[in-house]
């Protein structure tokens, strides 16, 4: 059974004055152009996950720094 794709909302209004520091998995996956599961794994590997009650937030600054380690020169 196939799943319908969700349309990614326009996030320019969030990034105009600077990036959001904390996002949820779905929003972070859209920001980094990754799949949801891939972004979850990446955030956990980077140790950028904060659990507050039943909400999970990801620190985008830590994820960006973690990704910079894999950059090829």
N, C-alpha and C positions, 0 to 999 in steps of 0.2 A: 504494500500500500504506500503510495507516494504522499509526501507532505507538501502542502502549498507553501511557497516561499513567501516570507514576509517582506514587504517593501521597507527599506531602511529610511527612516525619517530624515529630513534635512536638519543637520546639526550645526549649521553655520552660526546660528544665533548663540550657541554654547561656546563656540571657539573664537568668536570675534574679539572678545575682551581677554582672551586667554583660555587655556584648557581647564576643564574640571579636574580637580585632584582626585576625587573619589567617584567611581562609577560602579554600577552593577554589571554582572557578567554580560548581559545582552547588549548594553550600551557600549561597553568596552570592546566587545567583539566587532561592533559596527565601526567604532573609532579606529581600530587597528586593521580593519579589513580582514578579519580572521573568522573562522567558524567558531561557534559557541563552545564546543568541546575543546578545541585547540586553544582558545583563549583561556578557558578555565585551567587547563594543564599548565600553560605558560605562567599564569598568575600564581599558581601554587608553587611551581618550581622557583619563581622569583621571590617567594615568600612575601607577596604583596597583598595577601588576603586578610581582611578584617571581618570577623563575625560579630555582629551586634544583634543579639536576640535571634530572630529568624531571618535577618537581612544580612547578605554578604556584600561587602564593598571591596573594591580593588583600587589600590593606590597606583595611578597611572604613571607617576614619576618613577616609582621603583621598577615598573614593567619596562619603561623606556630605557632606563639605565641597564637593566638586564639584557635587553635586546641589543644594545650597543656593544656588548661583549662578543656578539656573534658577527659583527660587521667585518667584511673582508676589505682589505685596503688595496 
